[in-house]
Amino acid sequence: MERFWKNKWFAALVYILMSLFVVYLLFLMKPMLLGIFQFLKAVLMPFLIAMMISYLLNPIVVLLNQRKVPRTIAVLLIYSVFIVCVSVIIINVIPMLMNQLVELNEHLPQLAMQGQSFIESVNQSQLLPFSVREGINHSLVKLESGISAAISDYMNQIGTTINVLFIAFIIPFLAFYMLKDFQMIEKTAIAIVPQAHRKPTIKLLVDIDTALGNYIRGQLIVCVIVGVLAYIGYWIIKMPYPLLLASIVAVFNIIPYLGPFFGAAPAVIMASTVSVKMMIIVAILNLIIQVLEGNVISPQVVGRTLHMHPLFIIFALLVGGEIAGIPGLILAVPFFAALKVVVQHLFQHYINRSAQ
């Protein structure tokens, strides 16, 4: 009987049953957990964003601090440079972007008519089976209703918009104080850790910083390069609204693997209203840019610092997108990369204890 209790298969069965029971309890507590999650997300999101900004800018502050510039002055210098850059962008780029948006708004009826005539030609085409044409029409109806619902929801959520503006206003102040007292926050966090675990904890934080630091900063640089290449390409082929569409490509490129498809989709749709030839050229142009990004730009700027399999990255994106939408897609890979480092350290700690 004692051998039965100590059997490893029996222990594994007990662990599986306990895990299933915990999952069942979590499922029963889902409404309460969702409420807690929404509350924590609303409260902690500004601090999380400010922490990310502080993490990105801290190396610059450290560099200035090493040259005898006080941290507070260094942070104020960075903020000043940022404000100047934003002012230059607002003065030069925003009017161009607004003109393109106004022009797009003026041409929307014409684009809608072109799209409608394209759909009518597809419906009248005898080359496509009836089921395929029916599926295209059904998808377009769902897309139209989805856009209408999204606009209606946006108009009904004025309070949410005000809250977003408030968060956008408060984040720079949070980031300023985090940057100014970054070293003090680090020391306080380390001091909380017991003395026996302090050295492994520092190593863990250093490994997380090594895994994420170059990736996050490099990924931002890659997004800017890809956006510039897309703008130049769109400008050369005389694509309508090149700056607007290139900006979308740059923003979505921060999402690995799936981002380039999301970013290129608006440009391909816009090109389809011009001509089939333009649509093909835009698709080829985006494909060339992504081949350059994947094989030349990213390896040189970012490097292979995460060491994560593509299947695991796609899984992380699916989880992040399900939990937090677009922000979840952006933060999923860095979060899972940090989690991977933590799990590796836990396994190493368990192996070391077993060896003793």
C-alpha positions as CSV (number, residue, x, y, z in Angstrom):
1,M,0.0,0.0,0.0
2,E,2.9,2.4,0.8
3,R,4.4,1.7,-2.6
4,F,1.1,2.7,-4.2
5,W,1.1,6.1,-2.4
6,K,4.7,6.8,-3.3
7,N,4.2,5.8,-7.0
8,K,5.1,8.7,-9.3
9,W,2.2,8.1,-11.6
10,F,-0.2,8.3,-8.7
11,A,1.4,11.6,-7.6
12,A,1.1,12.9,-11.2
13,L,-2.6,11.9,-11.2
14,V,-3.2,13.8,-8.0
15,Y,-1.5,16.9,-9.3
16,I,-3.6,16.8,-12.5
17,L,-6.8,16.4,-10.5
18,M,-5.8,19.3,-8.2
19,S,-5.0,21.5,-11.2
20,L,-8.3,20.7,-12.9
21,F,-10.1,21.5,-9.6
22,V,-8.3,24.8,-9.4
23,V,-9.2,25.6,-13.0
24,Y,-12.9,24.7,-12.3
25,L,-12.9,27.1,-9.3
26,L,-11.3,29.9,-11.3
27,F,-14.0,29.3,-14.0
28,L,-16.7,29.7,-11.3
29,M,-15.1,32.9,-10.1
30,K,-14.7,34.3,-13.6
31,P,-17.2,37.2,-13.1
32,M,-15.5,38.4,-9.9
33,L,-12.0,37.9,-11.4
34,L,-13.0,39.9,-14.5
35,G,-14.2,42.8,-12.3
36,I,-11.0,42.7,-10.3
37,F,-9.0,42.6,-13.6
38,Q,-10.8,45.6,-15.0
39,F,-10.3,47.6,-11.8
40,L,-6.6,46.8,-11.6
41,K,-6.1,47.5,-15.3
42,A,-7.8,50.9,-15.0
43,V,-5.7,51.8,-11.9
44,L,-2.3,50.3,-12.8
45,M,-2.2,51.0,-16.5
46,P,-0.8,54.6,-16.2
47,F,1.9,53.3,-13.8
48,L,2.7,50.4,-16.2
49,I,3.0,52.7,-19.2
50,A,5.1,55.2,-17.2
51,M,7.3,52.3,-16.0
52,M,7.9,51.3,-19.6
53,I,8.8,54.9,-20.6
54,S,11.1,55.1,-17.7
55,Y,12.7,51.8,-18.6
56,L,13.3,53.0,-22.2
57,L,14.7,56.3,-21.2
58,N,16.8,55.3,-18.2
59,P,19.9,54.4,-20.2
60,I,20.0,57.9,-21.6
61,V,19.6,59.4,-18.1
62,V,22.4,57.1,-16.8
63,L,24.7,58.2,-19.6
64,L,24.1,61.9,-18.8
65,N,24.5,61.2,-15.1
66,Q,27.9,59.6,-15.7
67,R,28.9,62.9,-17.3
68,K,28.2,64.7,-14.1
69,V,24.7,65.8,-15.0
70,P,22.3,65.5,-12.1
71,R,19.4,63.0,-12.7
72,T,16.7,65.6,-12.3
73,I,18.4,67.9,-14.9
74,A,19.0,64.9,-17.2
75,V,15.3,64.0,-17.1
76,L,14.3,67.6,-17.7
77,L,16.8,67.7,-20.7
78,I,15.2,64.6,-22.2
79,Y,11.8,66.0,-21.7
80,S,12.9,69.3,-23.3
81,V,14.3,67.4,-26.3
82,F,11.2,65.4,-26.6
83,I,9.0,68.5,-26.5
84,V,11.1,70.2,-29.2
85,C,10.9,67.1,-31.4
86,V,7.1,66.8,-30.9
87,S,6.8,70.5,-31.7
88,V,8.7,70.1,-34.9
89,I,6.6,67.1,-35.8
90,I,3.4,69.0,-35.0
91,I,4.5,72.0,-37.1
92,N,5.7,70.0,-40.1
93,V,4.1,66.6,-40.2
94,I,0.7,67.1,-38.5
95,P,-0.6,69.6,-41.1
96,M,0.4,67.3,-43.9
97,L,-1.3,64.4,-42.1
98,M,-4.4,66.5,-41.5
99,N,-4.6,67.5,-45.2
100,Q,-4.4,63.9,-46.2
101,L,-7.2,63.0,-43.7
102,V,-9.3,65.9,-45.1
103,E,-8.6,64.8,-48.6
104,L,-9.5,61.2,-47.7
105,N,-12.8,62.4,-46.2
106,E,-13.6,64.3,-49.4
107,H,-12.9,61.3,-51.5
108,L,-14.7,58.8,-49.3
109,P,-18.0,58.9,-51.4
110,Q,-16.0,58.4,-54.6
111,L,-14.1,55.5,-53.0
112,A,-17.3,54.0,-51.7
113,M,-18.8,54.2,-55.2
114,Q,-15.6,52.5,-56.7
115,G,-15.8,49.8,-54.0
116,Q,-19.5,49.3,-54.8
117,S,-18.9,49.0,-58.5
118,F,-16.1,46.5,-57.8
119,I,-18.4,44.4,-55.7
120,E,-21.1,44.6,-58.4
121,S,-18.5,43.4,-61.0
122,V,-17.6,40.5,-58.7
123,N,-21.3,39.6,-58.3
124,Q,-21.8,39.7,-62.1
125,S,-18.7,37.6,-62.8
126,Q,-19.4,34.1,-63.9
127,L,-15.8,33.0,-63.0
128,L,-16.5,32.8,-59.3
129,P,-18.9,30.2,-57.9
130,F,-22.2,31.5,-56.4
131,S,-21.2,30.3,-52.9
132,V,-18.0,32.4,-53.1
133,R,-19.9,35.5,-54.2
134,E,-22.5,34.9,-51.5
135,G,-19.7,34.6,-48.9
136,I,-18.1,37.9,-50.0
137,N,-21.4,39.7,-49.8
138,H,-22.1,38.3,-46.3
139,S,-18.6,39.3,-45.1
140,L,-19.0,42.8,-46.4
141,V,-22.4,43.2,-44.7
142,K,-20.8,42.0,-41.4
143,L,-17.9,44.5,-41.9
144,E,-20.3,47.3,-42.5
145,S,-22.4,46.5,-39.4
146,G,-19.2,46.1,-37.4
147,I,-17.9,49.6,-38.4
148,S,-21.3,51.1,-37.6
149,A,-21.3,49.5,-34.2
150,A,-17.8,50.6,-33.5
151,I,-18.6,54.2,-34.4
152,S,-21.8,54.1,-32.3
153,D,-19.8,52.7,-29.3
154,Y,-17.2,55.4,-29.7
155,M,-19.8,58.1,-29.7
156,N,-21.4,56.6,-26.5
157,Q,-18.1,56.4,-24.6
158,I,-17.3,60.1,-24.2
159,G,-16.5,59.5,-20.6
160,T,-14.0,56.8,-21.6
161,T,-12.3,59.3,-24.0
162,I,-12.0,61.9,-21.2
163,N,-10.5,59.3,-18.9
164,V,-8.0,58.4,-21.7
165,L,-7.0,62.1,-22.0
166,F,-6.6,62.3,-18.2
167,I,-4.3,59.2,-18.3
168,A,-2.3,60.7,-21.2
169,F,-1.9,63.9,-19.2
170,I,-0.8,62.2,-16.0
171,I,1.7,59.6,-17.5
172,P,4.5,62.1,-18.2
173,F,4.5,63.2,-14.5
174,L,4.6,59.6,-13.3
175,A,7.5,58.8,-15.8
176,F,9.3,61.9,-14.6
177,Y,9.3,60.9,-10.9
178,M,10.2,57.3,-11.8
179,L,13.1,58.4,-13.9
180,K,14.3,60.9,-11.3
181,D,14.2,58.3,-8.5
182,F,14.9,55.2,-10.6
183,Q,18.0,54.2,-8.6
184,M,16.2,54.7,-5.3
185,I,13.3,52.6,-6.5
186,E,15.7,49.9,-7.5
187,K,17.5,49.9,-4.1
188,T,14.1,49.9,-2.2
189,A,12.9,46.9,-4.2
190,I,16.1,45.0,-3.6
191,A,16.1,45.9,0.1
192,I,12.6,44.2,0.5
193,V,14.1,40.9,-0.8
194,P,15.5,38.8,2.0
195,Q,19.3,38.8,2.2
196,A,19.6,35.1,1.3
197,H,17.7,35.6,-2.0
198,R,19.1,39.0,-2.9
199,K,21.9,37.8,-5.1
200,P,19.7,35.5,-7.3
201,T,17.1,38.2,-7.5
202,I,19.6,40.7,-8.8
203,K,20.8,38.2,-11.4
204,L,17.2,37.6,-12.4
205,L,16.6,41.3,-13.0
206,V,19.8,41.6,-14.9
207,D,18.8,38.7,-17.2
208,I,15.4,40.2,-17.8
209,D,17.0,43.5,-18.6
210,T,19.4,41.8,-21.0
211,A,16.5,39.9,-22.7
212,L,14.2,42.9,-23.0
213,G,16.3,46.0,-23.1
214,N,17.9,45.7,-26.6
215,Y,14.7,44.2,-28.0
216,I,12.3,46.9,-27.0
217,R,14.6,49.8,-27.9
218,G,15.7,48.1,-31.1
219,Q,12.1,47.3,-32.1
220,L,11.2,51.0,-31.8
221,I,14.1,51.9,-34.1
222,V,13.0,49.2,-36.6
223,C,9.4,50.5,-36.6
224,V,10.7,54.0,-37.5
225,I,13.0,52.6,-40.3
226,V,10.1,50.5,-41.7
227,G,7.8,53.5,-41.6
228,V,10.3,55.6,-43.5
229,L,10.8,52.9,-46.1
230,A,7.1,52.5,-46.6
231,Y,6.6,56.3,-47.0
232,I,9.4,56.5,-49.6
233,G,8.0,53.5,-51.5
234,Y,4.4,54.9,-51.4
235,W,5.7,58.3,-52.5
236,I,7.6,56.8,-55.4
237,I,4.6,54.8,-56.8
238,K,2.4,57.9,-56.2
239,M,0.2,56.1,-53.7
240,P,-2.6,58.3,-52.2
241,Y,-2.1,59.4,-48.6
242,P,1.5,58.0,-48.3
243,L,2.3,59.5,-44.9
244,L,-0.9,58.3,-43.3
245,L,-0.6,54.8,-44.6
246,A,3.1,54.6,-43.8
247,S,2.4,55.7,-40.2
248,I,0.0,52.7,-39.9
249,V,2.7,50.4,-41.2
250,A,5.2,51.7,-38.7
251,V,2.8,51.4,-35.7
252,F,1.7,47.9,-36.4
253,N,5.2,46.7,-37.2
254,I,5.8,46.6,-33.5
255,I,3.6,43.4,-33.4
256,P,5.8,40.5,-34.5
257,Y,4.7,38.3,-37.4
258,L,1.0,39.5,-37.5
259,G,1.7,43.2,-37.4
260,P,3.0,43.6,-41.0
261,F,-0.3,42.1,-42.3
262,F,-2.4,44.5,-40.2
263,G,-0.2,47.4,-41.2
264,A,-0.3,46.7,-44.9
265,A,-4.0,45.9,-45.1
266,P,-5.2,49.6,-45.3
267,A,-2.7,50.4,-48.0
268,V,-3.8,47.4,-50.1
269,I,-7.5,48.3,-49.6
270,M,-6.8,51.9,-50.6
271,A,-4.8,50.8,-53.6
272,S,-7.6,48.5,-54.8
273,T,-9.8,51.6,-55.2
274,V,-7.1,53.0,-57.6
275,S,-6.4,50.0,-59.8
276,V,-5.6,46.3,-59.6
277,K,-2.1,47.2,-60.8
278,M,-1.6,49.6,-57.9
279,M,-2.9,47.0,-55.5
280,I,-0.4,44.4,-56.7
281,I,2.5,47.0,-56.6
282,V,1.6,48.0,-53.0
283,A,1.4,44.3,-51.9
284,I,4.8,43.6,-53.5
285,L,6.3,46.8,-52.0
286,N,5.2,45.8,-48.5
287,L,6.5,42.2,-49.1
288,I,9.9,43.6,-50.0
289,I,10.0,45.9,-47.0
290,Q,9.1,43.0,-44.7
291,V,11.7,40.7,-46.2
292,L,14.3,43.5,-45.6
293,E,13.0,44.0,-42.1
294,G,13.1,40.3,-41.2
295,N,16.5,39.5,-42.9
296,V,18.5,42.7,-42.7
297,I,17.1,45.4,-40.5
298,S,15.9,43.5,-37.4
299,P,18.9,41.1,-37.2
300,Q,21.2,44.2,-37.3
301,V,19.3,46.5,-35.0
302,V,17.5,44.1,-32.6
303,G,19.4,40.8,-33.0
304,R,18.2,37.5,-31.8
305,T,18.0,38.5,-28.2
306,L,14.8,36.8,-27.1
307,H,15.6,33.2,-28.3
308,M,11.8,32.5,-28.6
309,H,10.4,30.0,-31.1
310,P,8.0,31.6,-33.6
311,L,5.2,29.2,-32.5
312,F,5.6,30.4,-28.9
313,I,5.5,34.1,-30.1
314,I,2.3,33.5,-32.0
315,F,0.8,31.8,-28.9
316,A,1.8,34.8,-26.9
317,L,0.2,37.2,-29.4
318,L,-3.1,35.2,-29.3
319,V,-3.2,35.3,-25.5
320,G,-2.2,39.0,-25.4
321,G,-4.8,40.0,-28.0
322,E,-7.5,38.0,-26.2
323,I,-6.8,39.7,-22.9
324,A,-6.1,43.3,-23.8
325,G,-6.7,43.8,-27.6
326,I,-4.1,45.9,-29.5
327,P,-2.1,46.8,-26.3
328,G,-2.0,43.1,-25.5
329,L,-0.6,42.3,-28.9
330,I,2.2,44.9,-28.4
331,L,3.1,43.9,-24.8
332,A,2.6,40.1,-25.2
333,V,6.1,39.2,-26.5
334,P,8.1,41.3,-24.0
335,F,5.9,40.0,-21.1
336,F,6.3,36.4,-22.1
337,A,10.0,36.9,-22.7
338,A,10.3,38.2,-19.1
339,L,8.1,35.3,-17.9
340,K,10.4,32.8,-19.7
341,V,13.4,34.2,-17.9
342,V,11.6,33.9,-14.5
343,V,10.5,30.3,-15.2
344,Q,14.1,29.4,-16.2
345,H,15.4,30.8,-13.0
346,L,12.8,28.9,-11.0
347,F,13.7,25.7,-12.7
348,Q,17.4,26.3,-12.1
349,H,16.7,27.1,-8.4
350,Y,14.7,23.9,-8.1
351,I,17.5,21.8,-9.8
352,N,20.1,23.4,-7.5
353,R,18.0,22.5,-4.4
354,S,17.4,19.0,-5.6
355,A,21.2,18.5,-6.2
356,Q,21.9,19.6,-2.6
